[in-house]
Amino acid sequence: MIPRADLLGVKISTLSFNDTIRLIAEVIAREDRLALSPSPVYTVMQGYERDDVRQALNANLAAPDGMPVVWALRLMGHQVERVYGPDIMQVVCARSIQEGWRHFFYGGTPDVVEKLIEVLKSQHPNLLVAGFESPPFRELTCEEDEAIVKRINESKAHIVWVGLGSPKQDMWMADHRARLTAPVLIGVGAAFDFFSGRVRQAPRWMQRSGLEWLYRLMSEPSRLWRRYLIYNPKFVVCVLMQIAGLLRFDDSR
């Protein structure tokens, strides 16, 4: 059993970063199944507010992606560290050269995903790219969805990187996990944008200080103001209420 902690009704993995990487390798070696959802504040809050998102995150393996999530869990007495999606992508891609893992990239616009692959292959020579797919920005028909599942399965990928943005990517992974033969699905929408160069990544000192949200807000205020200026304060209040025993969650919620 993977240890998890309850944060606003979302079951968050308490595995360390290195243990998460080991889990990915073990799942591939066993040809088992894993859907990993690195979850910052916004994702956790979507899970808190929406039953469908919470059910998807709890069906997947949610991990503490943002420092505020890490700090909240530490306040509750859990020993956790950040499991950051872009770092997972870099470490897994590096390891895959030795292991022979094949990668499929699902999400983003064609120019973003093609640039992402170009950058990753320049950083990790001999990276095995099984394929990529840039779905349209609308709901797919059943026929389109089945065709995408077929192409991913035929690629014989070991890992599918899903870059649809949260919570869409988390719900997509939960919905498609049983239909895809790739052992591992990982939702890393931000990594698609960062590594393709579409969005600048916050400096490491801001990431470590829990200020990445501020950097991103300043970079894209019109798109992200609601996510950070509304959900961050709400997250703090809800976490304090949970610690005080004023919010309680159970599996039936």
C-alpha positions in Angstrom: 0.0 0.0 0.0 1.3 3.5 -0.9 1.1 5.8 2.1 -1.3 8.7 1.7 -2.5 11.7 3.7 -5.9 13.3 3.6 -5.8 16.9 2.5 -9.2 18.5 2.1 -10.6 15.1 1.0 -7.8 14.5 -1.5 -5.5 11.5 -0.7 -2.0 12.8 -1.2 1.0 10.4 -1.5 3.6 10.9 1.2 6.3 9.1 -0.8 9.5 11.1 -1.3 10.6 12.3 -4.7 13.1 9.5 -5.0 10.6 6.9 -3.8 8.2 8.1 -6.4 10.8 7.6 -9.1 11.4 4.1 -7.8 7.7 3.4 -7.8 7.5 4.4 -11.5 10.4 2.1 -12.3 8.8 -0.8 -10.4 5.4 -0.3 -12.1 7.1 -0.5 -15.5 9.1 -3.5 -14.5 6.0 -5.3 -13.3 3.9 -4.2 -16.2 1.5 -2.9 -13.6 -0.6 0.3 -13.8 -0.1 3.8 -12.3 -1.6 7.2 -13.0 0.4 9.9 -11.2 -1.1 13.3 -10.6 1.4 15.9 -9.2 -1.0 18.2 -7.4 -0.4 21.9 -6.6 -2.9 24.0 -4.6 -5.2 24.7 -7.5 -5.6 20.9 -8.2 -6.2 20.1 -4.5 -8.8 22.9 -4.3 -10.6 21.6 -7.4 -10.7 18.2 -5.7 -12.1 19.9 -2.6 -14.9 21.7 -4.5 -15.7 19.1 -7.2 -16.7 15.5 -6.5 -15.7 14.3 -10.0 -12.2 15.8 -9.7 -11.7 14.4 -6.2 -12.7 11.0 -7.3 -10.3 11.2 -10.2 -7.4 12.3 -8.0 -8.1 9.6 -5.5 -8.3 7.0 -8.2 -4.9 8.2 -9.4 -1.9 8.8 -7.2 -1.9 12.4 -6.2 1.5 13.8 -5.2 2.5 17.1 -3.4 3.6 19.2 -6.3 3.5 22.6 -4.7 5.3 23.9 -1.7 2.1 25.1 0.0 0.7 21.6 -0.3 4.0 20.3 1.3 3.8 22.8 4.1 0.1 22.0 4.8 0.9 18.3 5.1 3.8 19.0 7.4 1.6 21.1 9.6 -0.6 18.0 9.9 2.4 15.9 11.0 3.3 14.2 7.8 6.9 13.9 6.6 6.7 14.9 2.9 8.7 16.6 0.3 7.9 18.2 -3.0 7.2 15.8 -6.0 7.4 18.4 -8.8 6.1 17.4 -12.2 8.8 19.0 -14.4 11.5 17.5 -12.2 9.9 14.1 -12.5 9.9 14.5 -16.3 13.6 15.3 -16.4 14.7 12.5 -14.0 12.5 9.9 -15.7 13.7 10.9 -19.2 17.3 10.6 -18.0 16.8 7.2 -16.5 14.8 5.9 -19.5 17.9 6.1 -21.7 19.4 3.2 -19.6 16.1 1.4 -19.2 14.9 1.6 -22.7 11.6 3.2 -21.8 9.5 4.6 -24.6 7.6 7.9 -24.2 4.3 9.2 -25.6 3.3 12.8 -25.3 -0.4 13.7 -25.1 -1.6 17.3 -25.0 -0.5 20.8 -25.9 -0.7 22.4 -29.4 1.4 20.8 -32.2 4.1 23.4 -32.0 4.3 23.1 -28.2 4.6 19.4 -28.1 7.0 19.2 -31.0 9.3 21.8 -29.4 9.0 19.9 -26.1 10.2 16.7 -27.7 13.0 18.6 -29.5 14.2 20.1 -26.2 14.0 16.8 -24.3 15.9 14.9 -27.1 18.6 17.6 -27.1 19.0 17.2 -23.3 18.6 13.4 -23.3 20.2 12.0 -26.5 18.8 8.6 -27.6 15.4 9.4 -25.8 12.9 6.9 -27.3 9.8 8.8 -28.4 7.0 6.4 -29.2 4.7 9.2 -30.5 2.7 12.3 -29.7 -0.8 13.5 -30.0 -2.2 17.1 -29.8 -6.0 16.7 -29.3 -8.3 19.5 -30.3 -9.5 22.0 -27.7 -13.0 20.5 -27.5 -14.7 17.4 -26.3 -13.7 14.4 -28.5 -16.3 12.2 -30.1 -16.3 8.5 -29.0 -14.7 7.6 -32.4 -11.9 10.1 -32.0 -11.2 9.0 -28.4 -11.1 5.4 -29.4 -8.7 6.2 -32.3 -6.4 8.0 -29.9 -6.4 5.2 -27.4 -5.6 2.8 -30.2 -2.6 4.9 -31.4 -1.2 5.2 -27.9 -1.5 1.5 -27.3 0.0 0.7 -30.7 3.0 2.9 -29.9 4.0 0.4 -27.1 4.9 3.4 -24.9 6.0 2.7 -21.3 5.1 6.2 -20.1 2.4 8.6 -21.4 3.0 12.2 -20.4 -0.3 14.0 -20.3 -0.3 17.8 -20.7 -3.9 18.9 -20.7 -3.8 21.2 -17.7 -5.3 20.4 -14.3 -7.8 19.1 -13.5 -8.6 18.0 -17.1 -5.4 15.9 -17.3 -6.2 14.2 -14.0 -9.7 13.3 -15.0 -8.5 12.1 -18.4 -6.0 9.7 -16.8 -8.5 8.3 -14.4 -11.0 7.8 -17.2 -8.4 6.2 -19.6 -6.2 4.3 -17.1 -7.9 0.9 -17.7 -8.0 1.3 -21.5 -4.3 2.2 -22.0 -1.6 -0.5 -22.0 1.2 1.9 -21.0 2.2 1.1 -17.4 2.6 4.7 -16.4 0.6 7.9 -17.0 1.9 11.2 -15.6 0.0 14.5 -15.7 2.5 17.3 -16.2 0.8 20.1 -18.1 3.1 22.8 -16.8 6.2 20.9 -18.0 4.9 21.0 -21.6 4.8 24.8 -21.3 8.1 25.2 -19.5 10.3 22.9 -21.5 8.8 24.0 -24.9 9.6 27.6 -23.9 6.0 28.8 -24.1 6.1 29.8 -20.4 9.1 30.8 -18.4 9.8 28.7 -15.3 10.3 30.4 -11.9 13.8 30.5 -10.5 14.7 27.7 -8.1 14.8 30.1 -5.1 11.2 31.1 -5.8 10.2 27.5 -6.1 11.8 26.5 -2.8 10.3 29.6 -1.1 6.8 28.8 -2.2 6.7 31.9 -4.4 6.4 30.1 -7.8 2.7 31.1 -7.8 3.7 34.8 -7.7 6.1 34.4 -10.5 3.5 32.7 -12.7 0.9 35.3 -11.7 3.2 38.1 -12.8 3.9 36.3 -16.0 0.3 35.5 -17.0 -1.9 37.7 -14.8 -5.0 37.7 -17.0 -5.1 33.9 -17.2 -4.0 33.0 -13.7 -5.3 35.7 -11.4 -8.3 33.7 -10.3 -6.3 30.6 -9.7 -3.9 32.2 -7.3 -5.6 35.2 -5.8 -8.8 33.3 -5.0 -7.8 29.8 -4.5 -4.5 30.3 -2.5 -6.2 32.2 0.4 -9.1 29.8 0.3 -6.7 26.9 0.6 -5.0 28.4 3.7 -8.4 28.9 5.4 -9.6 25.4 4.5 -6.4 23.8 5.7 -6.5 25.6 9.0 -10.2 24.6 9.4 -9.2 21.0 8.8 -6.4 21.1 11.3 -8.8 22.6 13.8 -11.2 19.8 13.2 -13.9 22.0 11.7 -13.6 20.2 8.3 -13.8 16.4 8.3 -13.7 14.1 5.3 -14.5 10.5 4.7 -14.5 8.2 1.7 -18.2 8.6 1.2 -17.9 12.4 0.6 
